[in-house]
């Protein structure tokens, strides 16, 4: 698995950095406030922290909640599950 890369700056600065990068294909952006990592964490450490976090997320067990009774909520839930399945995600 490729290690995540961290780009820091305003939306315009990050867009310019991505245009200059050699990244190909689809990307996923995770937007975090500065307070999340703290002022004394450098960009390299943020990438490691993000990789660790994403690895933890991959290990989370799916636990179904109570069945939805609202038809609109059921449809939204079905569409979200369908989208995840299309992207190759499983329970």
Backbone as CSV, one residue per row, in Angstrom:
resi,resn,N_x,N_y,N_z,CA_x,CA_y,CA_z,C_x,C_y,C_z
1,UNK,0.839,-1.177,0.000,0.000,0.000,0.000,0.884,1.241,0.000
2,UNK,0.523,2.213,-0.784,1.250,3.467,-0.862,0.986,4.287,0.388
3,UNK,2.030,4.896,0.903,1.873,5.747,2.079,1.133,7.012,1.708
4,UNK,0.264,7.492,2.582,-0.416,8.759,2.284,0.581,9.907,2.269
5,UNK,0.301,10.897,1.472,1.122,12.095,1.417,0.322,13.242,1.995
6,UNK,1.002,14.134,2.684,0.328,15.262,3.318,0.710,16.538,2.586
7,UNK,-0.296,17.273,2.148,-0.107,18.586,1.542,-0.759,19.584,2.481
8,UNK,-0.043,20.627,2.812,-0.548,21.588,3.784,-0.616,22.967,3.159
9,UNK,-1.691,23.692,3.430,-1.850,25.048,2.920,-3.305,25.357,2.674
10,UNK,-3.539,26.454,1.985,-4.909,26.810,1.616,-5.357,25.892,0.488
11,UNK,-6.641,25.907,0.176,-7.159,25.067,-0.902,-6.438,25.384,-2.211
12,UNK,-6.194,26.667,-2.472,-5.513,27.057,-3.706,-4.069,26.559,-3.721
13,UNK,-3.378,26.669,-2.585,-1.990,26.208,-2.510,-1.899,24.695,-2.695
14,UNK,-2.824,23.980,-2.067,-2.822,22.520,-2.184,-3.144,22.104,-3.615
15,UNK,-4.098,22.781,-4.248,-4.429,22.477,-5.645,-3.207,22.675,-6.535
16,UNK,-2.455,23.742,-6.313,-1.255,23.996,-7.111,-0.208,22.906,-6.864
17,UNK,-0.052,22.483,-5.612,0.905,21.418,-5.295,0.509,20.116,-5.981
18,UNK,-0.784,19.807,-5.972,-1.246,18.570,-6.603,-1.064,18.614,-8.110
19,UNK,-1.292,19.779,-8.727,-1.085,19.897,-10.171,0.376,19.655,-10.536
20,UNK,1.300,20.061,-9.675,2.734,19.870,-9.944,3.209,18.455,-9.588
21,UNK,2.401,17.695,-8.846,2.837,16.373,-8.397,2.719,15.356,-9.524
22,UNK,3.281,14.187,-9.294,3.197,13.108,-10.284,2.121,12.095,-9.902
23,UNK,1.171,12.489,-9.069,0.109,11.590,-8.651,-0.858,11.365,-9.802
24,UNK,-1.214,10.116,-10.001,-2.136,9.777,-11.093,-3.375,9.115,-10.509
25,UNK,-4.442,9.128,-11.268,-5.665,8.454,-10.838,-6.447,9.276,-9.837
26,UNK,-7.389,8.602,-9.202,-8.266,9.268,-8.249,-7.560,9.433,-6.904
27,UNK,-7.859,10.516,-6.246,-7.296,10.813,-4.928,-8.425,11.017,-3.942
28,UNK,-8.125,10.861,-2.665,-9.097,11.125,-1.611,-8.492,12.170,-0.689
29,UNK,-9.236,13.225,-0.420,-8.756,14.298,0.454,-9.382,14.142,1.829
30,UNK,-8.572,14.283,2.857,-9.051,14.300,4.237,-8.683,15.664,4.793
31,UNK,-9.676,16.462,5.100,-9.453,17.830,5.571,-9.496,17.821,7.089
32,UNK,-8.438,18.352,7.693,-8.369,18.387,9.160,-8.045,19.800,9.629
33,UNK,-8.584,20.182,10.771,-8.216,21.479,11.332,-6.803,21.410,11.908
34,UNK,-6.142,22.553,12.001,-4.787,22.589,12.542,-4.723,22.011,13.952
35,UNK,-5.785,22.192,14.725,-5.772,21.745,16.116,-5.680,20.224,16.238
36,UNK,-6.063,19.501,15.188,-6.071,18.048,15.266,-4.681,17.484,15.507
37,UNK,-3.688,18.009,14.819,-2.336,17.489,14.947,-1.474,18.294,15.916
38,UNK,-1.814,19.517,16.184,-1.006,20.345,17.057,0.074,21.066,16.278
39,UNK,0.552,22.131,16.839,1.511,22.982,16.135,2.904,22.365,16.075
40,UNK,3.238,21.438,16.979,4.604,20.923,17.040,4.780,19.599,16.295
41,UNK,3.843,19.211,15.432,3.961,17.989,14.649,4.309,18.376,13.220
42,UNK,5.409,17.815,12.696,5.799,18.191,11.337,5.039,17.375,10.299
43,UNK,5.165,17.753,9.044,4.390,17.141,7.970,4.710,15.652,7.839
44,UNK,5.958,15.251,7.973,6.304,13.833,7.856,5.598,13.019,8.934
45,UNK,5.561,13.543,10.150,4.875,12.839,11.237,3.375,12.779,10.983
46,UNK,2.799,13.809,10.362,1.371,13.796,10.066,1.047,12.663,9.098
47,UNK,1.908,12.437,8.115,1.706,11.332,7.179,1.727,9.990,7.891
48,UNK,2.665,9.812,8.819,2.735,8.574,9.592,1.507,8.419,10.478
49,UNK,1.095,9.518,11.118,-0.088,9.473,11.969,-1.323,9.117,11.147
50,UNK,-1.439,9.679,9.956,-2.573,9.394,9.091,-2.553,7.936,8.647
51,UNK,-1.389,7.412,8.290,-1.281,6.006,7.878,-1.698,5.089,9.023
52,UNK,-1.250,5.394,10.238,-1.634,4.601,11.405,-3.137,4.660,11.640
53,UNK,-3.704,5.859,11.522,-5.136,6.035,11.727,-5.928,5.237,10.698
54,UNK,-5.534,5.328,9.420,-6.245,4.609,8.367,-6.121,3.096,8.541
55,UNK,-4.971,2.630,9.016,-4.810,1.195,9.279,-5.748,0.752,10.394
56,UNK,-5.897,1.595,11.423,-6.836,1.285,12.506,-8.261,1.237,11.994
57,UNK,-8.620,2.195,11.157,-9.978,2.253,10.620,-10.290,0.987,9.834
58,UNK,-9.318,0.471,9.095,-9.535,-0.749,8.315,-9.841,-1.954,9.195
59,UNK,-9.440,-1.907,10.471,-9.645,-3.032,11.374,-10.948,-2.937,12.170
60,UNK,-11.687,-1.837,12.019,-12.920,-1.648,12.778,-13.962,-2.650,12.311
61,UNK,-14.583,-3.308,13.259,-15.626,-4.291,12.944,-16.938,-3.585,12.668
62,UNK,-17.680,-4.084,11.706,-18.999,-3.549,11.392,-19.998,-4.112,12.396
63,UNK,-20.718,-3.235,13.049,-21.749,-3.649,13.984,-23.053,-2.985,13.576
64,UNK,-24.011,-3.764,13.080,-25.261,-3.142,12.656,-26.017,-2.562,13.838
65,UNK,-26.702,-1.467,13.585,-27.519,-0.845,14.616,-28.947,-1.334,14.514
66,UNK,-29.846,-0.582,15.082,-31.266,-0.929,15.011,-31.765,-0.738,13.584
67,UNK,-32.693,-1.596,13.155,-33.252,-1.421,11.803,-33.957,-0.073,11.668
68,UNK,-33.811,0.527,10.502,-34.455,1.814,10.241,-35.939,1.596,9.947
69,UNK,-36.774,2.465,10.491,-38.219,2.349,10.239,-38.699,3.406,9.258
70,UNK,-37.978,4.488,9.112,-38.359,5.560,8.200,-37.983,5.156,6.765
71,UNK,-38.944,5.109,5.831,-38.635,4.693,4.452,-37.574,5.561,3.781
72,UNK,-37.575,6.851,4.066,-36.574,7.734,3.464,-35.183,7.411,4.006
73,UNK,-35.072,7.166,5.292,-33.785,6.803,5.895,-33.316,5.451,5.363
74,UNK,-34.245,4.518,5.151,-33.884,3.219,4.585,-33.303,3.381,3.183
75,UNK,-33.908,4.258,2.389,-33.430,4.476,1.019,-32.039,5.115,1.024
76,UNK,-31.828,6.082,1.896,-30.509,6.712,2.007,-29.473,5.679,2.420
77,UNK,-29.815,4.859,3.386,-28.903,3.819,3.845,-28.578,2.843,2.718
78,UNK,-29.591,2.456,1.943,-29.382,1.539,0.827,-28.449,2.155,-0.221
79,UNK,-28.651,3.436,-0.510,-27.812,4.115,-1.510,-26.366,4.238,-1.033
80,UNK,-26.183,4.514,0.248,-24.817,4.592,0.796,-24.142,3.226,0.705
81,UNK,-24.844,2.166,1.088,-24.287,0.811,1.013,-23.951,0.450,-0.428
82,UNK,-24.819,0.841,-1.360,-24.577,0.571,-2.779,-23.314,1.289,-3.251
83,UNK,-23.131,2.529,-2.847,-21.952,3.307,-3.240,-20.682,2.667,-2.686
84,UNK,-20.721,2.237,-1.423,-19.560,1.582,-0.830,-19.239,0.287,-1.577
85,UNK,-20.259,-0.470,-1.936,-20.039,-1.721,-2.657,-19.432,-1.443,-4.044
86,UNK,-19.878,-0.387,-4.704,-19.330,-0.029,-6.005,-17.864,0.350,-5.906
87,UNK,-17.467,0.900,-4.761,-16.077,1.292,-4.562,-15.214,0.162,-4.005
88,UNK,-15.790,-1.046,-3.914,-15.009,-2.202,-3.484,-14.932,-2.422,-1.995
89,UNK,-15.696,-1.669,-1.236,-15.690,-1.843,0.221,-16.640,-2.962,0.608
90,UNK,-16.290,-3.676,1.645,-17.155,-4.719,2.184,-17.468,-4.403,3.629
91,UNK,-18.367,-5.170,4.230,-18.695,-4.983,5.642,-17.497,-5.133,6.458
